[in-house]
């Protein structure tokens, strides 16, 4: 999936380079009925502990079910340059 142009091209554009690689993949599965949430956070805080030297990364997610802004949307806020 990460090699498909639909995913790869936007990542290359955001990072301003054709040289990209996959740092890691994961699946976050939460039961629909449970209603659990994740608090606001920055992913790089944990990536830096795993040895990632710089925060110039991109992330994407694929929702497997229909979602609304209240049931699973991802909010992105611009960071520091």
Beta strands, then each sheet from edge to edge (+ up, - down):
end
